[in-house]
Amino acid sequence: MRHFLAAFQFLTIIPVPGNRQPSREELEQSLPYYPLVGLIIGALLAIMDAGLRHLFPALLTSVILVITLPVISGGLHYDGLADTADGFLSHRSPEQMLQIMKDSRTGPMGVMAIVAVFIFKVAAFAAVAAPLRWWILLLTPPAAYCALMLNIVLLPYMRKEGLGGMHAARRFSQCTWGTAALLLGGGWLAGGSFGLAAVAAALITGLLLALYTRRKIGGYTGDTLGAVYEIASIMPALVAAAWGCGGMAT
């Protein structure tokens, strides 16, 4: 329970009982609970969606949901996305990219990345057919966190210090692949082959981003993990939207 609460406190701004600060050891051991925290966030989104759709059209509801996500996380992942875009799109050496990413200021590429991801999420969520929305919203955060975990177990950590290095040890490898299998099974149970494809899209995106990150800077940082989460979280809704446009959604 301590490790789950540590993950919950790190990934959200929602108060927990006692509200004490988790120790570094608790944070280091909290990685396996990231998808569970994501599942709680997904359930909150699904409940919000069910209520808001009685008041607003799908587009406005989707805007509210997409705004809710960074509010819950305190902007943690958007910050990483912006820093990663500033570094990776600077066309500098890996060492210079890492230095740029460490700068707390957000450059034009970072702003563009945030805007692009926000628009993609809103458009994708709004395009998901109503019968599919609840479980797409439910499974998207845990699938994105699993994509993040894949980067941690596949890549070396590239900084000497920092929050991203808490989980640099490979001891979570079996847990990560097991979580991926559980999420794929959950997608299959929720939506058959379509559900499997929606979850797989997020995980495959995580793997592709791991390859891209290795090529750019040799490994991961806390910032690249935020970018992985944000980009992977687009994919389930994108698959759902494409599936619906193809006439296969019910």
DAURHU-V104628 format. One record per helix or strand of 2 or more residues. SS is the DSSP state (@ for helix, = for strand). FROM is the first residue (numbers start at 1). TO is the last residue. If there is no record, write none. Layout:
# DAURHU-V104628
SS/FROM/TO
SS/FROM/TO
This chain:
# DAURHU-V104628
@/2/11
@/24/28
@/31/52
@/58/73
@/76/88
@/94/102
@/108/127
@/130/154
@/163/167
@/170/217
@/222/245
